[in-house]
Amino acid sequence: MEKTLQVLNSLECNGVLGRYAIGGAMGATFYIEPFLTFDLDVFVLLPQKGPLLILTPLYEALREKGYREEGEYVNIEGVPVQFLPAYNLLLEEALTEARTTNYDTTPTRVLRAEHLIAICLQTGRDKDIDRVRLFTKEASFDMEYLIAVLKRHGLEDAWQHLNK
Amino acid sequence: MATPEQINPEVEKLFLAKIKRRHLLAAMSYPEKVRALVQLQRMAYPILKNRNKRACIWQIDNTDI
């Protein structure tokens, strides 16, 4: 996976991506036990401005490097990567505040545990709620920071409902 | 549903060991976690494919974990 992350770093370095961070199941795996997933969800801030979140320049840059789309994924060095533009304020904040960490020797960026929890609460599917439960049992996170995020994005009720 | 008092002590011991193992798994390094994930994908692939569900195994070699 290190090669995949190196490709993502080069896309950011070349300005094809404004900023990226790993989220979804793999993002969660940075904090809790590994669990089954088939793709790497990568949240991105795109450099172009405007109301349309267009991934075409990103896909074109990847094609030039020899990485092809397979449905909604791009296979980068053997890993199916799904690029998700930040589509709301919570995701924009999560991307801005994502933390840099090293994957072996390669630097990468991962969403904070608190934002991953908030995103799961916002999406609210059964598997997301299960993931929040795992976070509360296994991950270390800053409760004060989490509560502030939940307040800002109107997710306190969902959190309280889960903790009843 | 069984109340906590009804759980057999041996079974409780197994549950506690499970919790401990989950914490150990959570504390593994990222490359070790990816190794475990690819192993999970290998295990799940035939089952999911049989059920016509989406599944794949990441094509990464050991030098690129």
Boltz contact constraints between the chains, C-beta under 6 A:
constraints:
  - contact:
      token1: [A, 1]
      token2: [B, 34]
      max_distance: 6.0
  - contact:
      token1: [A, 1]
      token2: [B, 60]
      max_distance: 6.0
  - contact:
      token1: [A, 2]
      token2: [B, 64]
      max_distance: 6.0
  - contact:
      token1: [A, 3]
      token2: [B, 64]
      max_distance: 6.0
  - contact:
      token1: [A, 29]
      token2: [B, 33]
      max_distance: 6.0
  - contact:
      token1: [A, 32]
      token2: [B, 26]
      max_distance: 6.0
  - contact:
      token1: [A, 33]
      token2: [B, 22]
      max_distance: 6.0
  - contact:
      token1: [A, 33]
      token2: [B, 25]
      max_distance: 6.0
  - contact:
      token1: [A, 33]
      token2: [B, 26]
      max_distance: 6.0
  - contact:
      token1: [A, 34]
      token2: [B, 33]
      max_distance: 6.0
  - contact:
      token1: [A, 34]
      token2: [B, 36]
      max_distance: 6.0
  - contact:
      token1: [A, 34]
      token2: [B, 37]
      max_distance: 6.0
  - contact:
      token1: [A, 36]
      token2: [B, 40]
      max_distance: 6.0
  - contact:
      token1: [A, 36]
      token2: [B, 44]
      max_distance: 6.0
  - contact:
      token1: [A, 38]
      token2: [B, 56]
      max_distance: 6.0
  - contact:
      token1: [A, 78]
      token2: [B, 58]
      max_distance: 6.0
  - contact:
      token1: [A, 78]
      token2: [B, 59]
      max_distance: 6.0
  - contact:
      token1: [A, 78]
      token2: [B, 60]
      max_distance: 6.0
  - contact:
      token1: [A, 79]
      token2: [B, 58]
      max_distance: 6.0
  - contact:
      token1: [A, 103]
      token2: [B, 30]
      max_distance: 6.0
  - contact:
      token1: [A, 104]
      token2: [B, 31]
      max_distance: 6.0
  - contact:
      token1: [A, 138]
      token2: [B, 26]
      max_distance: 6.0
